[in-house]
Amino acid sequence: MSQPLSYPAHLRALIVLGLPLVGGHLAQFAIQLTDTVMLGWYGVAELAAVTLATSYFFLFFMFGSGFAMAVMPMIAALLARDDETGLRRTARMGMWLSVLFALACIPAMWWSDPILRALGQAVQVSADSQRYLRIAGWGLIPGLAVMVLQSYLAAQERTQVVLWITVLAAALNALFNYALIFGAWGLPEMGLEGAALASVLTQSTALLAAVAYVARALPHHDLFARLWRPDMEVLAKVFRLGVPIGLTSLAEVTLFTVSTLMMGWLGTLPLAAHGIAIKLASAAFMVHLAFSSAATIRAGNAFGRGDRAHLARGAVAALVLSLVVSGLTMLAFLGVPGPLVAAFLEPGDPQRGAIVAIGVGLLAVAALFQTVDGLQVVALGLLRGMQDTTVPMLIAGLSYGIVGLGASYLLGFTLGLGGIGVWLGLVAGLSCAAGLLLLRFWRRSLPAMQEAPDSSRCARTARP
């Protein structure tokens, strides 16, 4: 009787599938990072505005990305059943829902100034953020559409294509930013608006590249034929799976967005330092997110075959990879925090020293939540692979919306710990989410893992 795949085999498979996704997520992060770094060089006021504006933008982006995230496990399961028609229908309706959602968000981008002021932000920072969002908001349309195509490709294990499309976008974004923010190569100096326009151009280019690849490399899927025709049955399926995923992502992003608002209450310098520290923490999170996506694909494929033992063993490999990444990140945040923060600031800026001092303290707290941040996103990825999204949504609401935000306000303002207290609240929320999501996953998969040594089906059907 054949034995199931070993844990090292699962590790190798996750690394092969996940490393291109790591590169793709880091390249995607580089697009955001370029805005922050170049506007940090341009001016502290612009840095504070883009920190607030991008946090606001990503509330909408992450909710809308739920439809793209739903497409990934659905396609992985359909591939396991050789259902090419279902694959095509699912990807199309994922694009439908993503574009419709993006269009519905435009008014919230256009009139963001009064919303941000109502949330307690400074008048000038809110006005500057609206200037950015009135342009950058249009990028939701190509940004969410390309996410669906990337999920469609990644579910077919074409992760290297996802990597190269995103690397191309990151390189172009750097050029667009430099030219439009500072007015290089004869172009007008546009500052904040230039960064916003660069983001829209970048997202549009990435979408064109993804469409061109799919049309050329996968013509038998006929993905774009009759794209204008709705498929209400599949649209409803993607909607039912995607909305809980979107709300789960929204809950986590809300935790970090409201923490940004709280830092704004403390002043421009704490907000600028927070923007830098959160970008550095996000870089590490991109690696965890990539392995989470790889875990979703493999879990979705196992789920489609009904092979829960394979799913459980792969989960152990994904969690081990997450812990390794967390350890390396903690070493960086605790070992060289000053140079990491200072890299975002103009050397001659008179406020540079104060921002670095605040940022170093925030990175020390960020080191605390690396482990739980990685574990919770990998657990979410595994549960999505099993198309289990409703209970994780409730867990996210409790952990991020009640525990995390409550602790941030209590520690930061009621107990007077300021920015450090706000970030300790993030640790509390992420820890709660990690514990409950892991419990949810293991309660569903542990019996299968214990049965794995006696199962021969894994060896016959699992793809290493």
C-alpha positions as CSV (number, residue, x, y, z in Angstrom):
1,M,0.0,0.0,0.0
2,S,1.4,3.4,-1.0
3,Q,2.1,6.0,1.5
4,P,0.8,9.6,1.2
5,L,3.2,12.5,0.4
6,S,5.7,13.2,3.1
7,Y,6.0,16.5,4.9
8,P,9.2,17.4,3.1
9,A,7.4,16.7,-0.2
10,H,4.7,19.1,0.8
11,L,7.2,21.7,1.7
12,R,9.0,21.4,-1.6
13,A,5.7,21.7,-3.5
14,L,4.6,24.8,-1.5
15,I,8.0,26.4,-2.1
16,V,7.9,25.7,-5.8
17,L,4.4,27.1,-6.1
18,G,4.8,29.9,-3.6
19,L,8.1,31.5,-4.4
20,P,6.9,33.1,-7.6
21,L,3.9,34.3,-5.6
22,V,6.3,35.7,-3.0
23,G,8.0,37.6,-5.8
24,G,4.7,38.8,-7.2
25,H,3.4,40.0,-3.9
26,L,6.6,41.8,-3.1
27,A,6.5,43.4,-6.5
28,Q,2.9,44.5,-5.8
29,F,4.1,45.8,-2.4
30,A,6.9,47.7,-4.2
31,I,4.3,49.6,-6.2
32,Q,2.8,50.9,-2.9
33,L,6.3,51.3,-1.4
34,T,7.4,53.5,-4.3
35,D,4.6,55.9,-3.7
36,T,5.6,56.2,0.0
37,V,9.3,56.5,-0.5
38,M,9.1,59.1,-3.3
39,L,6.5,61.2,-1.6
40,G,8.6,60.9,1.6
41,W,11.4,62.5,-0.4
42,Y,9.0,65.1,-1.8
43,G,7.7,66.2,1.6
44,V,6.4,65.1,5.0
45,A,2.9,66.6,4.4
46,E,2.6,64.6,1.2
47,L,3.8,61.4,3.0
48,A,1.1,61.9,5.7
49,A,-1.5,62.4,3.0
50,V,-0.6,59.3,1.0
51,T,-0.5,57.2,4.2
52,L,-4.0,58.2,5.0
53,A,-5.3,58.0,1.4
54,T,-3.9,54.6,0.7
55,S,-5.3,53.2,4.0
56,Y,-8.7,54.5,2.9
57,F,-8.3,53.2,-0.6
58,F,-7.4,49.7,0.6
59,L,-10.5,49.4,2.7
60,F,-12.4,49.3,-0.6
61,F,-9.7,47.4,-2.5
62,M,-9.6,44.5,0.0
63,F,-13.3,44.1,0.2
64,G,-13.5,44.1,-3.6
65,S,-10.6,41.6,-3.8
66,G,-12.8,39.0,-2.0
67,F,-14.3,38.1,-5.4
68,A,-10.8,37.5,-6.9
69,M,-9.9,35.5,-3.8
70,A,-13.0,33.4,-4.2
71,V,-12.1,32.6,-7.8
72,M,-8.8,30.9,-6.7
73,P,-10.1,28.0,-4.6
74,M,-13.2,27.6,-6.9
75,I,-11.0,27.2,-10.0
76,A,-8.5,24.9,-8.1
77,A,-11.4,22.6,-7.1
78,L,-12.9,22.7,-10.7
79,L,-9.5,21.8,-12.2
80,A,-9.4,18.7,-9.9
81,R,-12.7,17.7,-11.5
82,D,-11.5,18.6,-15.1
83,D,-14.4,21.1,-15.4
84,E,-13.1,23.6,-17.9
85,T,-16.5,25.1,-18.6
86,G,-17.0,25.8,-14.9
87,L,-13.5,27.4,-14.8
88,R,-14.3,29.8,-17.6
89,R,-17.7,30.7,-16.1
90,T,-16.2,31.3,-12.6
91,A,-13.4,33.6,-13.9
92,R,-15.8,35.7,-16.0
93,M,-18.2,36.3,-13.2
94,G,-15.4,37.1,-10.8
95,M,-14.5,39.9,-13.3
96,W,-18.1,41.0,-13.5
97,L,-18.4,41.4,-9.7
98,S,-15.0,43.0,-9.3
99,V,-15.7,45.7,-11.9
100,L,-19.2,46.4,-10.7
101,F,-17.9,46.8,-7.2
102,A,-15.1,49.2,-8.3
103,L,-17.6,51.4,-10.1
104,A,-19.8,51.6,-7.1
105,C,-16.8,52.8,-5.0
106,I,-15.9,55.9,-7.2
107,P,-18.2,58.3,-5.3
108,A,-16.6,57.4,-2.0
109,M,-13.2,58.3,-3.5
110,W,-14.4,61.5,-5.1
111,W,-15.9,62.9,-1.9
112,S,-13.5,61.4,0.6
113,D,-12.5,64.7,2.2
114,P,-15.7,65.2,4.3
115,I,-15.6,61.5,5.2
116,L,-12.0,61.7,6.5
117,R,-12.7,64.9,8.4
118,A,-15.7,63.3,10.0
119,L,-13.3,60.6,11.2
120,G,-11.2,63.1,13.0
121,Q,-8.4,63.8,10.5
122,A,-6.7,67.2,10.1
123,V,-8.3,69.5,7.5
124,Q,-5.2,69.8,5.3
125,V,-4.3,66.1,5.4
126,S,-7.9,65.2,4.5
127,A,-8.0,67.7,1.6
128,D,-4.6,66.4,0.3
129,S,-5.8,62.8,0.6
130,Q,-8.9,63.6,-1.5
131,R,-6.7,65.1,-4.2
132,Y,-4.9,61.8,-4.4
133,L,-8.0,59.6,-4.2
134,R,-9.9,61.5,-7.0
135,I,-7.3,60.1,-9.4
136,A,-6.2,56.9,-7.7
137,G,-9.7,55.7,-7.1
138,W,-10.2,55.0,-10.8
139,G,-7.4,52.4,-10.4
140,L,-9.8,50.1,-8.6
141,I,-11.3,49.1,-11.9
142,P,-8.2,47.6,-13.5
143,G,-6.7,46.8,-10.1
144,L,-9.5,44.4,-9.1
145,A,-9.9,43.0,-12.6
146,V,-6.2,42.0,-12.8
147,M,-6.5,40.4,-9.4
148,V,-9.2,38.0,-10.8
149,L,-6.9,37.1,-13.8
150,Q,-4.0,36.5,-11.4
151,S,-6.1,34.2,-9.3
152,Y,-7.3,32.4,-12.4
153,L,-3.7,31.9,-13.5
154,A,-2.3,31.0,-10.0
155,A,-5.0,28.4,-9.5
156,Q,-3.7,26.7,-12.6
157,E,-0.2,26.9,-11.0
158,R,1.0,29.5,-13.6
159,T,2.5,31.5,-10.8
160,Q,5.6,32.6,-12.7
161,V,3.4,34.5,-15.1
162,V,1.8,36.3,-12.2
163,L,5.3,37.1,-11.0
164,W,6.5,38.6,-14.2
165,I,3.3,40.7,-14.8
166,T,3.7,42.2,-11.3
167,V,7.4,42.8,-11.7
168,L,6.7,44.6,-15.0
169,A,4.1,46.7,-13.2
170,A,6.4,47.6,-10.3
171,A,9.2,48.7,-12.7
172,L,6.8,50.9,-14.7
173,N,5.3,52.3,-11.5
174,A,8.8,53.5,-10.4
175,L,9.3,55.2,-13.7
176,F,5.8,56.7,-13.7
177,N,6.2,58.0,-10.2
178,Y,9.6,59.5,-10.7
179,A,8.5,61.3,-13.9
180,L,5.1,62.5,-12.6
181,I,5.9,63.4,-9.0
182,F,9.1,65.3,-9.7
183,G,8.5,66.4,-13.2
184,A,11.3,64.5,-14.9
185,W,12.0,64.2,-18.7
186,G,10.1,67.4,-19.5
187,L,6.8,66.4,-17.8
188,P,5.1,68.7,-15.3
189,E,5.8,68.3,-11.6
190,M,2.6,66.9,-10.2
191,G,3.5,65.8,-6.7
192,L,0.7,64.0,-4.9
193,E,-1.5,63.9,-8.1
194,G,1.5,62.5,-10.0
195,A,1.8,59.5,-7.6
196,A,-2.0,58.8,-8.0
197,L,-1.8,59.0,-11.8
198,A,1.2,56.7,-11.8
199,S,-0.7,54.1,-9.8
200,V,-3.6,54.1,-12.3
201,L,-1.3,53.8,-15.3
202,T,0.5,50.9,-13.6
203,Q,-2.7,49.0,-12.8
204,S,-4.0,49.5,-16.3
205,T,-0.7,48.3,-17.8
206,A,-0.8,45.2,-15.6
207,L,-4.4,44.4,-16.7
208,L,-3.4,44.7,-20.4
209,A,-0.5,42.4,-19.9
210,A,-2.6,39.8,-18.1
211,V,-5.3,39.9,-20.8
212,A,-2.7,39.6,-23.5
213,Y,-1.1,36.5,-21.9
214,V,-4.4,34.7,-21.2
215,A,-5.6,35.3,-24.8
216,R,-2.3,34.0,-26.2
217,A,-1.4,31.2,-23.9
218,L,-4.9,29.8,-23.0
219,P,-7.0,30.3,-26.1
220,H,-8.9,27.1,-25.5
221,H,-10.4,28.6,-22.4
222,D,-12.0,31.3,-24.6
223,L,-12.2,33.5,-21.4
224,F,-13.1,36.8,-23.0
225,A,-15.7,35.6,-25.6
226,R,-19.2,36.9,-24.7
227,L,-17.8,38.4,-21.6
228,W,-20.6,40.9,-21.6
229,R,-23.2,38.2,-21.0
230,P,-24.1,37.6,-17.3
231,D,-24.2,34.1,-15.9
232,M,-26.4,34.5,-12.9
233,E,-26.0,31.0,-11.5
234,V,-22.2,31.3,-11.2
235,L,-22.3,35.0,-10.4
236,A,-24.4,34.0,-7.3
237,K,-21.8,31.3,-6.3
238,V,-18.9,33.7,-6.6
239,F,-20.8,36.3,-4.7
240,R,-21.7,34.0,-1.9
241,L,-18.1,32.9,-1.4
242,G,-16.5,36.2,-2.2
243,V,-18.5,38.5,0.1
244,P,-17.5,36.7,3.3
245,I,-13.9,36.7,2.1
246,G,-14.1,40.4,1.3
247,L,-15.7,41.1,4.7
248,T,-12.9,39.1,6.4
249,S,-10.2,41.1,4.5
250,L,-12.1,44.3,5.2
251,A,-12.1,43.5,8.9
252,E,-8.4,43.1,9.0
253,V,-7.7,46.2,6.8
254,T,-10.1,48.2,9.0
255,L,-8.0,47.3,12.0
256,F,-5.0,48.8,10.3
257,T,-6.9,51.7,8.7
258,V,-8.5,52.8,12.0
259,S,-5.0,52.5,13.6
260,T,-3.9,54.9,10.9
261,L,-6.7,57.3,11.9
262,M,-5.8,57.0,15.5
263,M,-2.2,57.8,14.7
264,G,-3.5,60.8,12.8
265,W,-5.1,62.0,16.0
266,L,-1.7,62.0,17.6
267,G,-0.2,64.4,14.9
268,T,1.5,64.5,11.5
269,L,4.9,63.1,12.7
270,P,3.4,60.0,14.4
271,L,1.2,59.4,11.3
272,A,4.2,59.7,9.0
273,A,6.2,57.2,11.2
274,H,3.3,54.9,11.3
275,G,3.1,55.0,7.5
276,I,6.7,53.9,7.2
277,A,6.5,51.2,9.9
278,I,3.3,49.8,8.4
279,K,4.9,49.5,5.0
280,L,7.8,47.6,6.5
281,A,5.5,45.2,8.3
282,S,3.4,44.8,5.1
283,A,6.5,43.7,3.2
284,A,6.9,40.7,5.6
285,F,3.1,40.1,5.4
286,M,3.4,39.8,1.6
287,V,5.6,36.7,2.0
288,H,3.1,35.1,4.4
289,L,0.3,36.1,2.0
290,A,2.0,34.4,-0.9
291,F,2.4,31.1,0.9
292,S,-1.2,31.5,2.1
293,S,-2.3,31.7,-1.6
294,A,-0.2,28.7,-2.4
295,A,-1.8,26.8,0.5
296,T,-5.3,27.9,-0.8
297,I,-4.5,26.5,-4.3
298,R,-3.3,23.1,-3.0
299,A,-6.0,22.9,-0.4
300,G,-8.6,23.8,-3.0
301,N,-7.3,21.0,-5.3
302,A,-7.4,18.5,-2.4
303,F,-10.8,19.7,-1.5
304,G,-12.0,19.2,-5.0
305,R,-10.8,15.6,-4.9
306,G,-12.2,15.0,-1.4
307,D,-8.6,14.3,-0.2
308,R,-8.6,15.8,3.3
309,A,-5.5,13.9,4.5
310,H,-3.4,15.6,1.8
311,L,-4.9,18.9,2.8
312,A,-3.9,18.5,6.5
313,R,-0.3,17.5,5.7
314,G,0.1,20.4,3.4
315,A,-1.2,22.7,6.1
316,V,1.6,21.7,8.4
317,A,4.1,22.6,5.7
318,A,2.5,26.0,5.1
319,L,2.5,26.9,8.8
320,V,6.2,25.9,9.2
321,L,7.1,28.2,6.3
322,S,5.2,31.0,7.9
323,L,7.1,30.5,11.2
324,V,10.5,30.6,9.4
325,V,9.6,33.9,7.7
326,S,8.4,35.4,11.0
327,G,11.7,34.6,12.7
328,L,13.7,36.2,9.9
329,T,11.5,39.3,10.0
330,M,11.8,39.7,13.7
331,L,15.6,39.7,13.5
332,A,15.5,42.5,10.9
333,F,13.0,44.7,12.9
334,L,14.9,44.3,16.1
335,G,18.4,44.4,14.7
336,V,18.4,47.3,12.2
337,P,15.2,49.4,12.8
338,G,16.8,52.8,12.4
339,P,18.2,52.4,8.9
340,L,15.0,50.7,7.8
341,V,12.9,53.7,8.8
342,A,15.4,56.3,7.7
343,A,15.5,54.9,4.2
344,F,12.0,56.4,3.6
345,L,13.0,60.0,4.4
346,E,15.0,62.8,2.8
347,P,18.4,63.0,4.6
348,G,18.1,66.8,4.9
349,D,14.6,66.8,6.4
350,P,14.7,68.6,9.8
351,Q,11.9,66.3,11.1
352,R,13.8,63.1,10.1
353,G,15.2,62.4,13.5
354,A,11.8,62.6,15.3
355,I,10.1,60.4,12.7
356,V,12.9,57.8,12.9
357,A,12.7,57.7,16.8
358,I,8.9,57.1,16.7
359,G,9.3,54.5,13.9
360,V,11.9,52.5,15.7
361,G,9.5,52.1,18.7
362,L,6.7,51.0,16.3
363,L,8.9,48.4,14.6
364,A,9.7,46.8,18.0
365,V,6.0,46.2,18.5
366,A,5.7,45.0,14.8
367,A,8.3,42.3,15.7
368,L,5.9,41.1,18.3
369,F,3.0,40.4,15.9
370,Q,5.0,38.8,13.1
371,T,4.3,35.2,14.2
372,V,0.6,35.7,14.8
373,D,0.1,37.8,11.6
374,G,1.7,35.0,9.5
375,L,-0.3,32.2,11.2
376,Q,-3.6,33.9,10.9
377,V,-3.3,34.6,7.1
378,V,-2.1,31.1,6.4
379,A,-5.0,29.6,8.4
380,L,-7.4,31.8,6.4
381,G,-5.8,30.6,3.2
382,L,-6.3,26.9,4.2
383,L,-9.9,27.5,5.2
384,R,-10.6,29.3,1.9
385,G,-9.2,26.3,0.0
386,M,-11.9,24.3,1.8
387,Q,-14.4,27.0,0.7
388,D,-15.1,27.7,4.4
389,T,-15.6,31.4,4.6
390,T,-18.5,32.3,6.8
391,V,-17.2,31.3,10.2
392,P,-13.7,32.8,9.5
393,M,-15.6,36.1,8.6
394,L,-17.2,36.0,12.1
395,I,-13.8,35.3,13.7
396,A,-12.3,38.2,11.9
397,G,-15.0,40.6,13.0
398,L,-14.5,39.6,16.6
399,S,-10.7,39.6,16.5
400,Y,-10.1,42.7,14.5
401,G,-13.2,44.8,15.0
402,I,-13.7,44.2,18.7
403,V,-10.5,42.9,20.3
404,G,-8.0,44.7,18.1
405,L,-9.6,48.1,17.8
406,G,-10.8,48.0,21.4
407,A,-7.3,47.3,22.7
408,S,-5.7,49.9,20.4
409,Y,-8.0,52.7,21.8
410,L,-7.7,51.5,25.4
411,L,-3.9,51.2,25.3
412,G,-3.2,54.2,23.1
413,F,-5.6,56.8,24.5
414,T,-7.4,55.7,27.7
415,L,-4.1,54.4,29.2
416,G,-2.0,57.1,27.5
417,L,0.6,54.9,25.7
418,G,0.2,56.8,22.4
419,G,1.4,55.2,19.2
420,I,3.0,52.2,21.0
421,G,-0.4,51.5,22.7
422,V,-2.2,51.7,19.3
423,W,0.2,49.1,17.9
424,L,0.0,46.8,20.9
425,G,-3.7,46.7,20.1
426,L,-2.8,45.3,16.7
427,V,-0.9,42.5,18.5
428,A,-4.0,41.7,20.5
429,G,-6.3,41.5,17.5
430,L,-3.9,39.4,15.4
431,S,-3.2,37.0,18.2
432,C,-7.0,36.4,18.8
433,A,-7.5,35.8,15.1
434,A,-4.6,33.4,14.8
435,G,-5.7,31.3,17.7
436,L,-9.4,31.0,16.7
437,L,-8.7,30.4,13.0
438,L,-6.1,27.7,13.7
439,L,-8.6,26.1,16.1
440,R,-11.3,26.2,13.3
441,F,-9.0,24.6,10.8
442,W,-7.6,21.8,13.0
443,R,-11.0,20.9,14.3
444,R,-12.0,20.2,10.7
445,S,-8.8,18.6,9.4
446,L,-7.1,16.9,12.4
447,P,-9.0,13.6,12.1
448,A,-8.0,13.4,8.4
449,M,-4.4,14.0,9.3
450,Q,-4.4,11.3,11.9
451,E,-5.8,8.9,9.3
452,A,-3.2,9.9,6.7
453,P,-0.7,7.0,7.3
454,D,-3.4,4.5,6.4
455,S,-4.6,6.2,3.3
456,S,-3.4,5.2,-0.2
457,R,-5.6,7.7,-2.1
458,C,-3.3,10.6,-1.4
459,A,-0.4,8.9,-3.1
460,R,-2.5,8.2,-6.2
461,T,-4.1,11.6,-6.6
462,A,-1.9,14.2,-4.9
463,R,0.3,16.3,-7.1
464,P,3.7,17.1,-5.4
